[in-house]
Amino acid sequence: MLALLSIIFATIANGELVGPITITENGQKVTRYVVSTYSPLASTNGSAVMLQHNSQVQIANSSSGSYSPNSFQQYMLKGKTVTFTVDLSQVGCSCNAAAYFVTMPGYGSNGQPNPGKAGDYYCDANDVNGEWCWELDVMEANKYVSASTPHTCDQSPGGYVSNCDRGGCGTNAHNVNGNGMGPGTQYTINTNMPFTQSMQLTGSSISVTMTQGGKTFPFSVCSNGGYVSNMNQALDYGMVLVFSYWGSTYSTMQWLDGMTGCSGDCAGTGVATFSNIIIG
């Protein structure tokens, strides 16, 4: 695999193609492509993508080595369920391994797609890359906690967006049940081992279920029905799947895991692995 990636990096001008990945879409296995401006920090193997700290990747519809507004795979998510297996065993306190969707590409004030500061057309609900857009966080997590959050914006997807709801309408798994997930056999989901997470998007509700070895930890996301209904604009429009692994100081990451009792800055080591992605 390393030799293959070396060849890819040598032949792609900016190293943006990480590799192919198999995703099950509406019951069919499909080959998609993982692209990144942090490509040396990410790799793929069959149905899995592995991320080192300070990396982010997007799912593309072609193996082209260049970013363009139409290069990303768009998923219409209303009425669908998003499922994947995740290994957080190496993702510690104050770190964040994330699986989420955004309405890429970002648009400039002229109404045209804008590559932004990084040149990759990335956008999200926190104006990263200088472009706002709608965001659905399926998982922002480490081995102590997970949060799931929809973020709406002031303008409709598919055009210039001037502002979004940075905080969103999220649910933190630890606040639902402090014994629901964590590193150890005393938790329903033992994050020292891989587990499966599913998010069901009915159009009127958002729910998450974690599963491991016959045990389940379910919870609802965002109790505001009007907010969930508004989020359907993005689910109907189409969203791009993104994975990232980042983190910072303990004080900066209190919003994610401060309630768990874990301590220390993000070590910035280890690998976050997402695999067996199913959308349908």
Secondary structure, DSSP 4 states (H G I P E B T S, - for coil): -HHHHHHHHHHSTT--EEEEEEEEETTEEEEEEEE-TTGGGEEEETTEEEEESSEEEEEESS--SS--TT-BPPB--TT-EEEEEEE-TT--TTEEEEEEEE-PSPB-TTSSB--TTTTS---BTT-GGG-B--EEEEEEEETTEEEEEEE-BSS-SSS----B-SS-S-EEHHHH-TTSEESSTTSSEETTS-EEEEEEE-SS-EEEEEEETTEEEEEEE---HHHHHHHHHHHHH-BEEEEEEEE--TTTTHHHHGGGT--S-----SEEEEEEEEE-
